[in-house]
């Protein structure tokens, strides 16, 4: 079972290097996928940016399951751009393995996630902070 696109993907816009206290750091619940399953993604500093890894996966009823994308790195080297926006990094759709330029906007405990390929951008939904 895959977490149907883990809310498709996540995104971010460029900026300064991330630090441990970055407001984006933490555990985020993804938007449910086509099968209703969702995941928890841990975002934390890596290199000069932020990275996100699927740390828990759930079926549509909210039961923890060991989905194929458990442990997948889906955000790579995302950079803060200011005003709650993040980008420049990559977001990976675990269902297809395709990578996109990440675009994220932090609004309190909600994270608007999206991605772009070439000049085409898509909204992938909103993640909510778990902790």
C-alpha positions as CSV (number, residue, x, y, z in Angstrom):
1,X,0.0,0.0,0.0
2,X,1.3,3.4,-0.8
3,X,0.2,6.6,0.7
4,X,-1.5,7.7,-2.4
5,X,0.9,10.5,-3.4
6,X,1.4,11.5,0.2
7,X,-0.7,14.4,-0.5
8,X,0.9,14.2,-3.9
9,X,4.0,15.9,-2.8
10,X,5.4,18.8,-0.8
11,X,7.0,22.0,-1.8
12,X,9.3,24.8,-0.7
13,X,10.8,28.2,-2.0
14,X,14.4,29.3,-1.7
15,X,16.2,31.1,1.2
16,X,18.7,30.9,4.0
17,X,20.1,27.7,5.3
18,X,17.8,25.9,7.8
19,X,18.7,25.5,11.5
20,X,17.4,23.1,14.1
21,X,14.8,25.7,15.3
22,X,13.3,26.1,11.9
23,X,9.5,26.4,12.3
24,X,9.0,23.8,9.6
25,X,10.8,21.1,11.6
26,X,8.6,18.5,13.2
27,X,6.1,15.8,12.3
28,X,3.4,16.5,9.7
29,X,0.3,14.5,8.7
30,X,-0.1,14.4,5.0
31,X,-3.2,14.9,3.0
32,X,-5.0,11.5,2.5
33,X,-4.3,9.9,-0.8
34,X,-6.7,8.3,-3.3
35,X,-7.0,5.2,-1.1
36,X,-7.6,7.3,2.0
37,X,-4.3,6.4,3.5
38,X,-2.0,9.0,4.9
39,X,1.4,9.3,6.5
40,X,3.5,11.2,9.0
41,X,6.5,13.0,7.6
42,X,9.4,14.1,9.9
43,X,11.0,17.3,8.6
44,X,14.4,18.1,10.1
45,X,17.7,19.8,9.1
46,X,20.0,18.0,6.7
47,X,23.0,19.5,5.0
48,X,22.2,23.1,4.3
49,X,18.4,22.7,4.2
50,X,15.5,20.6,5.4
51,X,14.6,17.0,4.5
52,X,11.4,15.0,5.1
53,X,11.1,11.3,5.6
54,X,7.9,9.2,5.9
55,X,8.1,7.9,9.5
56,X,4.6,6.4,9.9
57,X,1.9,5.2,7.5
58,X,-1.8,4.7,8.1
59,X,-4.7,3.2,6.2
60,X,-8.0,5.1,5.6
61,X,-9.4,4.1,9.0
62,X,-6.4,5.6,10.8
63,X,-4.8,2.2,11.7
64,X,-1.0,2.2,11.5
65,X,0.3,0.0,8.6
66,X,3.7,-0.8,7.1
67,X,3.2,0.8,3.6
68,X,5.7,0.6,0.9
69,X,6.7,4.2,1.3
70,X,7.5,3.9,5.0
71,X,11.1,5.3,5.4
72,X,11.0,7.1,2.0
73,X,12.8,10.4,1.7
74,X,10.2,12.7,0.1
75,X,11.6,16.2,0.8
76,X,15.2,16.9,0.0
77,X,17.2,20.1,0.6
78,X,14.3,22.4,1.0
79,X,15.3,26.0,1.7
80,X,13.6,28.8,3.7
81,X,12.7,31.8,1.5
82,X,11.2,34.0,4.2
83,X,7.6,34.9,5.1
84,X,6.8,31.2,5.8
85,X,7.7,30.1,2.3
86,X,10.1,27.3,1.4
87,X,11.5,26.1,-2.0
88,X,14.5,25.2,-4.1
89,X,14.5,21.6,-2.8
90,X,12.9,18.6,-4.3
91,X,9.7,16.7,-3.4
92,X,9.3,13.2,-4.5
93,X,6.0,11.4,-5.1
94,X,6.5,8.0,-3.5
95,X,4.0,6.3,-5.8
96,X,5.8,7.2,-9.0
97,X,9.3,8.1,-7.8
98,X,9.1,11.4,-9.7
99,X,10.7,14.4,-8.3
100,X,9.5,18.0,-8.4
101,X,10.7,21.4,-7.4
102,X,9.2,21.8,-3.9
103,X,7.0,24.8,-2.9
104,X,5.7,25.0,0.7
105,X,4.0,27.7,2.6
106,X,3.8,27.5,6.4
107,X,0.6,29.0,8.0
108,X,0.7,28.2,11.7
109,X,0.2,24.5,12.1
110,X,-0.8,24.0,8.5
111,X,1.6,23.5,5.6
112,X,0.4,24.1,2.1
113,X,2.3,21.7,-0.1
114,X,2.9,21.8,-3.9
115,X,5.4,21.2,-6.6
116,X,6.5,22.3,-10.0
117,X,7.9,20.6,-13.0
118,X,9.1,23.0,-15.7
119,X,6.6,25.9,-15.5
120,X,3.7,23.8,-14.4
121,X,2.8,23.9,-10.7
122,X,0.3,21.9,-8.8
123,X,-1.2,22.2,-5.3
124,X,-0.8,18.9,-3.4
125,X,-3.0,19.8,-0.4
126,X,-2.4,20.8,3.1
127,X,-0.5,19.0,5.8
128,X,-1.2,19.5,9.5
129,X,1.4,19.5,12.3
130,X,1.3,16.5,14.6
131,X,4.2,17.8,16.8
